């Protein structure tokens, strides 16, 4: 057989059930064998779509995902999506080709290694067909441990080499790092700080979302009388806990910001405590910060930390709780009145509906969707002015049910992420929130969802332009019409591609749509015409200080 078929056989042997891809000269020979090997091939319309689908599949399932694109321009088409997957630490393998080494005049020849490594992914080039099982196997095992996407490239001339049928193909054993136990002296130091504290917060990040850490952190919070919160990546953890105050950072409410400022101790587990989570260090200015992480390298960014603990989140939380013994601090943060107030503010900042002739108040539309959709659903959010409203008014019940397609700040990646999430989690409703600009960049993948019979909901937050830029122009007193445009009828576009489409001009329009996803076998698109003038609370709070720093007076 040809070496290209060996790629498919190795992927199948290593447990690959699906490959998201776009065909070209550099990868078409791989895909020819997928179906007979039991690998479902999901044909995307563009390479960035294929990679974002694999990325969404990996993020929501926690499993390795595989994408395949051709070489040269096909690979460059996917670089933005690959960068997003790198920033999200997705366990992703991308199978591609390289121009035949003797084909020096091929117009698609490119230094792919340099490009891939520039965005933070790893690159492996197969020099001979005999290397395929080992190199591909190591890539599949490595991404599950290191969570860094790997691009495996097989030059076209290597694909054509004849090889024998392998007697065995087995995935190399993934050697996961041992869960580090915390140093007992540092645990005692942390416990002593807790005993003296009165208003404690336990903050969980992405490093604490898998395994039994949630229960251990909740137990520690109960022992310390602490409130619970998460980073955006860990959103949904502690969802049902009465003393969880939600996400730390920019998407807080005025009520929760007050609680953060009152905190005198923050216990952080698996969180980077970056400028977004800490609001540039201003979120909990009066707190002693105890930070736990398995990665000692993470402590290089520990400017906001007073005590550093290298240890597994679960093991560290259990050790601190045990060290407290009977010396738990008084629970001044935990009262029945506090629990009631937290419940009242669990669904975003209270607001007065501003829907009118200019369009729907997005907050009101999101509140309706949040109430009507099943509690267990996957929410995928694209980049745009609308992003903060979605993060504030639409909830999730588990961290892996929230896909934040904004790690690279690119517009237009959420639809692909959502398709991959839906294929990876059949039976679970998936809702993608996109802007009109982002939809126009990726609408061709709506056809992929139709062909794949994916019952996906696409909510278009349509403000008739690039909303983020509109508000930046307006705050600077500049003409903002350049950021607006005439959109097509998105509902009609959806129907023309075989999906279901609805235009939403009023809240009553939204209430009149059947939102039940259980009986659908194709996507539904809701084109919600939102007020382009209303600026989100988050956007105003974040952008106005930036304009002041520029030496301007915001309007």
PADO-592658 format. One record per residue (C-alpha): x, y, z. Coordinates in steps of 0.2 Angstrom, whole numbers, plus 2048, in hexadecimal, padded with zeros to 3 digits. Layout:
BEGIN
XYZ
...
END
This chain:
BEGIN
800800800
8058127FE
80B81C80E
7FC82780C
7F1819811
7FC815820
7F8826827
7E6821827
7E981082E
7F481883C
7E6825840
7D9817841
7E480C84C
7E781B858
7D581D85B
7D082B84F
7BE82B84B
7BC83B841
7C7846837
7C2858832
7C985D822
7CA866811
7D285C802
7E18617F7
7F08597EF
7F9858800
7EC84E809
7E08467FD
7E98357FD
7E7834810
7D483780F
7D182A802
7D381C80F
7C982481E
7B881D81A
7BE80B818
7C880C828
7B9812832
7BE824833
7B0831830
7B683F825
7AE850828
7B085A819
7B286D81D
7B187B810
7C1884815
7D187F81E
7CE88A82D
7BD88382F
7C4871830
7D087683D
7C487F848
7B8871847
7C586584D
7CA87285A
7B8873860
7B6860861
7C685F86B
7C186D878
7B086687C
7B485387C
7C5855884
7CB848877
7D8849869
7D2850859
7D984E847
7D885A838
7DF858827
7E386681A
7EF86780B
7FF87080B
804881806
7F588D805
7EA88080C
7F488081C
7F689381C
7E389581B
7E288B82C
7EF895835
7E38A083F
7D9891844
7E9888849
7EF897854
7DE89785D
7E0884860
7F1888867
7EB895873
7DD88A878
7E987C87C
7DF870871
7E585E86F
7E585F85C
7EF85684E
7EF85E83D
7F485282F
7FB85B81F
807858811
81686080A
81B8637F8
8258557F1
8378587F6
83C8577E3
82E8637DE
8388737E0
82E87E7D4
81D87A7DC
81488B7DF
80D8847F0
81E8807F7
820889808
82A888818
81C881822
82687C831
82A88F834
818894832
81188783E
81E88A84B
81B89C84A
80989A851
80F88F85F
80B87E858
817870855
81C869844
822857840
82785382E
828841829
83883D81F
83482B81B
82482081A
82B815828
82A823834
818826832
81181A840
81D82084D
81D833849
80A833847
808829857
813834861
80A84385B
7F983C860
7FF837871
809848874
7FA854871
7F084B87E
7FE84E88B
80585F886
7F586787E
7FF86F870
7F986C85F
804862853
805863840
80B853838
811855826
81484781A
81D84D80A
8138487FA
82283D7F4
822834805
80F831803
8128277F3
81F81B7FA
81A8097FB
81980180C
8147F1813
8057EE81E
80B7F1831
8087E283C
8037ED84B
7FF7FF84D
7FE80585F
7FD816866
80C81A871
80781B883
80482D889
80F830898
80583D8A1
80F8478AE
80D8418C0
80184C8CA
80D8568D5
8098568E7
80B8678F0
81986A8FC
81286990E
81A878914
812883907
80187B90B
80387F91D
807891918
7F889290D
7ED88B91B
7F4898927
7EF8A691B
7DE89E91A
7DB89E92D
7DE8B092E
7D38B591F
7C18B9920
7BC8BB90E
7C38AD903
7C18AA8F1
7C58998E8
7C989C8D6
7CA88D8C9
7D288F8B8
7D48838A9
7E08798B2
7D38738BF
7C586E8B3
7C985C8B0
7C884E8BC
7C284F8CF
7C98608D2
7B88688D3
7B285F8E2
7C38628EB
7C28748E8
7B08758ED
7B486C8FD
7C2878901
7B78878FE
7AA87F909
7B787D917
7BE88F915
7AD897913
7B289D902
7A98A38F3
7AD89A8E3
7B18A18D2
7BA89C8C1
7C48A38B3
7BB8A48A2
7C289489C
7BC88B8AC
7AA8928AA
79D8868AF
7A787E8BD
79D87F8CE
78E8848C3
78287D8D0
78B8838E0
7818918E9
79189B8ED
79889B8DC
7998AD8D6
79E8A98C4
7AC8AF8B9
7BB8B98BF
7C08C78B4
7B88D38A8
7A78C98A7
7A38CD8B9
7948D68BF
7958E68CA
78F8DA8D9
79D8CD8D6
7AA8DB8D4
7A68E18E5
7A88D08EC
7B98CE8E3
7BF8DF8EB
7BA8D98FC
7C48C98FB
7D38C8907
7D98B7900
7D88AF8EF
7DC89C8EC
7E089A8DA
7E18888D2
7E68858C0
7E48978BB
7F18A38B2
7EA8B28BB
7ED8BC8AB
7E88CE8A9
7D68C98A3
7D38BE8B2
7D98CB8BE
7D48DB8B5
7E68E08B4
7E88DC8C6
7DA8E78CC
7CD8DA8CF
7D28D48E1
7DE8E28E7
7DC8DE8F9
7DF8CB8F8
7EE8C08FC
7EF8B58ED
7F48A28EF
7F789B8DE
7F88888DA
7FD8818C9
8058718C3
81087A8B7
81F8838C0
82188D8B0
8118958B3
81889E8C2
8238A98B7
8138B38B5
80F8B38C8
8108C68CA
7FF8C68D3
8038B78DF
8098B78F1
80B8A48F3
80F8988E6
80B8858E7
8108798DA
80486B8DB
7F58628D3
7E586C8D6
7DB85E8DE
7E98588E9
7EE86A8EF
7DC86F8F3
7DA85F8FD
7EA862906
7E587490B
7D486F911
7DC86191C
7E986D922
7DB879928
7D586C934
7C9874940
7D188693D
7C588A92F
7C289D92E
7B18A5931
7A68A4922
7A38B7920
7A18B590D
7948A8910
7828AD916
7718A9910
76F8BB90B
77F8BA900
7798AA8F8
7698B28F4
7728C18EC
77E8B58E2
76E8AD8DB
7678BD8D6
7768C28CC
77B8B18C5
7748B68B4
77E8C68B0
77C8D88B5
76A8DD8B7
7648E88A9
7558F18A1
7508EB890
7558F8883
74D8EF874
7458FB867
745901855
758900854
7578ED858
7568E0866
7608E3876
76B8D4875
76B8D1888
7598CE887
75A8C2879
7688B8882
75E8B7892
7508AF888
75B8A3880
76489F890
75389B898
74C891889
75A886884
75E87688E
76A87989D
77686D896
77C874886
78C87987D
78F88C87B
79C89286E
7A08A586D
7A88AE85F
7B28BF860
7A88CF860
7A08DD869
7928D086E
79E8C4876
79D8CC888
78A8CB888
78A8B9883
7978B5891
78D8BF89D
77B8B9899
77C8A7892
78289A89F
78A88989D
78A87A8AA
79B8738A6
7AC87B8A1
7AD870891
79C87688C
7A3887889
7AE88B87A
7B689C87A
7BC89F868
7C58AE86C
7D68A9872
7DE8B1863
7D28BF862
7CD8B9850
7BB8BC849
7B28AD840
7B889E849
7A9899854
79F891846
7AC884842
7AF881855
79C87E858
79B872849
7A9868851
7A2869862
79186285C
799854852
7A384F862
79485086E
78484A864
77484C86E
77B85C877
77486C870
781878869
77F88A867
78B89585E
78A8A8861
7928B2853
7918C384C
78C8C883B
79E8CC836
7A48BB83D
7968B2834
79A8B9823
7AC8B3826
7A78A1829
79589F822
79B892816
79D886824
78A886827
78A87B818
79586F820
78986E82F
77B86B823
78485D81A
78985582B
778856832
77E860841
76F86784B
77887784F
771888855
77989784E
7758A8856
77A8B784C
77C8C7856
7798D2847
77D8E484A
7808E8838
7938EA839
7A28E7843
79B8EC854
7AB8ED85D
7B28F9851
7A2903850
7A3906863
7B590A863
7B2917855
7A491F85E
7AD92086F
7BB92A865
7AE93585D
7B392E84C
7A792A83D
7A2918840
798915830
7A890D828
7A68FE834
7948FB82E
78D8F181F
77E8EA817
77C8D881B
7728CB811
7638C3819
76C8B6824
75C8AC827
75A8AB814
76D8A6812
76B89881F
75B891816
764892805
77288780C
76587A813
764881825
75688882E
75689B82F
74C8A8839
74D8BB83A
74B8C284B
7468D584B
73D8D585C
73D8CB86C
72C8C4868
7348BD858
7408B3862
7338AD86E
7298A685F
73789B859
73788885E
749887866
748874869
75786D862
75385B866
749858856
75486084A
76085983E
767869836
76D87A83C
762888841
76789A83F
7608A8849
7648B9842
7618C5850
7628D784B
7698E085A
76A8F285F
77B8F8858
77C907863
77B8FF874
78C8FB87B
78F8ED886
7938F0898
7A38E7897
7A98F0887
7A690188E
7AF8FC89E
7BE8F5895
7BF901886
7BD91288E
7CD911899
7D790C889
7D191B880
7D692688F
7E791E88F
7E992387D
7E7935883
7D593787C
7C593B884
7B892E881
7A793387B
END
